[in-house]
Structure formats: structure tokens, C-alpha cells
Amino acid sequence: IHPVRLPDLNQLGTHRVRYRSKRNLLDDHCLIGKACKMKGGAIKVADYLVIGGGSGGIASARRAASYGAKVILIEQKVLGGTCVNVGCVPKKIMWEAASIRETLNDAKDYGFNIKEGIEFDYPSLKAKRQAYIARLNGIYASNLEKDGIELINGVATFTGEMGDESNDGTPLVAVNDMIIKSKKILLSTGSYA
């Protein structure tokens, strides 16, 4: 195997994708007690591989699938990325709750008779916020399924070129106990939150 010289992603600031040679990956999996199913196992082939299930990765995967490509999407955590899960969406929900509280405080100045001591149930707000986010995650997963996109939950690892096995230079990506081969790969790992 002739591994490809690839950049060290630790210098680029991402934590989701790691580069290793195929040999080292197999040895690592064996050392940590996982079954070494990759040895001699089948290789999945995709027309388009997307690493990262945030807004950009999902949009790109769906567009490619709409043109008939066989698409595989790998996501380490939950679909939707930073914005949906820990950024924009939860922030807007919390902002709206604070805005409502401020409006209630000002209501008496506009002729409303609001009783003092209105209770605020933070655990209820938090649960409803998380339920809303989970609903969005489910919508993303449902849309991927409708579009025929295979979703894999795990960490993608570039293992190098095919080299001696096919001599076509196609990169291999390992995730969980499988290897995926795709000439077109989108790295859409976004921010790390």
C-alpha cells in the first residue's frame, strides 16, 4: 500500500476526520478489541460520499441523489449540525422566552393587569426546546431516507489510496467496521461545538 500524503487535520482545526494508512487503521481497530471485519471484507462503493450531516452536507447529498447518484452520508453526532443542535435554533428559542418575559414585565405599562409572581418553568422550556430539535433531526433523517441516501453514524477516517487492490487511486474511507470507496467526497464537517 502506498499511502497518500495528506494534511494533518489537527492543524486545520477539525476533530471529526482523521487520516491514517489502511494498515495502521486495521491494526488500531484490532488493538482496541473491535472485530477486524475490514480485513478481506467487502468495500462499499458510492458515487458521492458526504462526511458531515449539517446543513451544507445534507443539502449537497440530497442534490446529488436527486440527479441519481448513489450517496452515502457519514455523521458523527446528530443531523442538522451546529446551527440546529446547539446554535441558531436553541438560541432563538431561548431568546424568544426571554423576550416574552420582558414583554410580561412591561405589560402593566400598557394597561394589562398582569399578576405579580408569574412562574417560569425552565425544565419545561428546556424539554420543549430539545423536543423541537429532535423533531428537526427526525425531519432531516426522513428526507435522507426518502431520497435514498444511506446514513451512517460514525467517525470517517481516510485510509489512503486503493493502491495495489485496484490501482485506480480512489480514496478509501473507513467508518465503524466498513470501508467506503468514492471518487467524489465532500468534507462538510463544519464547526466543532
N, C-alpha and C positions, 0 to 999 in steps of 0.2 A: 504494500500500500504506500502510495506517495501522497502524504497529506498536503493539503493546500495551505499556504502561508496566509493566515487570516489575522485581522487585527484583534488586539486584546480588548474585549468589550468592557473590562473593568475601567479602562482609560476613557471609554466613551460614556460611562455613567449609567449603563443599563444593568439590570440584575436578573433578567429573565432568560437570556440566551447565553450559552457557554459554548466555546469552541474546544474540541479535543479531537485527537485522531480516533478512528474507529477502534483500533486496538486498545487504546487507553480506556475508552468508554466501556468496552466489553469487560476489561479487567476490573474497572471500578464497580460495575454492576455485580460482578461475581464476588468481589471483596465485601460488599455491603449486604450480602446474603440474598440478593434477588436472583430469581431463576435466570439463567443465561439463555433465554429464548432467542436472542438475536443471532447467536451462532448458527449459521446454516439455515436460518429461518427465512420466511418469505419477506420480500420487500414490497411495501405498498407503493403504488405509482399514482401520482396526481398530476393533472395538468397545471395546477396552481396551488401552492401551499402558502397559507397566511399564518404568520406567527404573531399573535396578539388579537384579542377579541374586543377591542374598544371600538369606538365609532368608526374610525378610519378603516380598520381591518375588516369589520363586518360589512361596511359599505362596499369595499373592494371585492370581498369574497362573493357577495350577492350579485354584484355586477358581472363578475366573471362567470358565475353559474348561470346567469340569465343568457349568456352567449353560448352555453352548452359545455363549458369547461367542467371537468371533474375537480372539485375543490375540497381541500381539507383545511380546517382552521384549528389551530392549537392555541388554547388559552390556559394560563397557569391558575388564574383565580376564577372570578365570575365574569360573565359577559357584560359589556357596557363600558368598561374602562373606568378611569379615574372620575370623569365627569358624572357618570350615572351613579357610581357606587360610593364615592367619598368626596366628591367635589361639588359641581354645579347643582345637581338635583337635591341632595340633602341640605346644602346651603340655602337654596331657595325656600325649602320647606321651613327651615328654622327662621329665616328672615321674615317669612310671612307670619309665623307665630308671634315673633317679636313685634311686628307691625300691628297685628290685631291687638296685642296687649297695650301698645301705645295708644291706639285708637280708643280702646275702652277707658283708658286713663283720661283722655281728652273729651270723652262723650258728654260729660256733665256741662262743659263749656258751650255745648251746642244744644242744650235743652233736654238731654236724655237723663233720666233718673236711673242711674246705674248704682246698684247696691255696692257698698264697700266690701272688701274682702272676697272678691271673686277668686275662686280657687283655680290653680293651674296644675294640671296633672302631667308632669314631664314624662313619666314612664309610658303613659298612654300615647303622647305625641311621638315619642321615640319608637314605640311599637308600630304605630301607623306609618311613620316615615320608612321604617325598614320593610314593612309590607308593601308599600308603594314601590320601593326599589326592587324588591323581589319580583313584583309584577312586571316591571320593565325588563328584568333579567329573563323572565319567562317569555316575554314577547320576542326578545332577541332570539332565544333558543328555538321558539316555534317558527319564526321566519327562516332561520337557517335550515331547519328540518323541511319546511315547505319547499325551499329552493334546492333541496338535495345535497346540501353541504354537510360533510362529515365533521362533527365537532369532537375534538379530543382534548380532555383536560389533562394538562401536564406541562412540564418544562421542556422546551425544544433544545436540542444540543446538536450543533453541526459536527459531523464526524469526519469530514473530508470528502475527497472525490471518490467515485466508484473505482477508479484506477484499474487494477488487474481484473476485476469482475466483469466490466463491460467496455472499458476503455473509451467511454463517451464523455467523461469529465463531469457528469451530473452530480451535484452535491447530494450528500445523504444527510438526513436529519433524523435523529433518534428522539423518541418520546416514549416514556413508560417502557414497555418491552417490545417496541416495534421500531422499524426503520422505514422512513418515507423518502422516496426519490421524486424530485420535481425539478425541472429546469427553470421554472418560474417561481420565485419565492419572494414574498413581501414580508419585510421586517417591520411590523407595526406595533412595537412594544410600548410606545407612548411614554408617559411619565411613570415614575415609581413612587407610589404613595402608600 
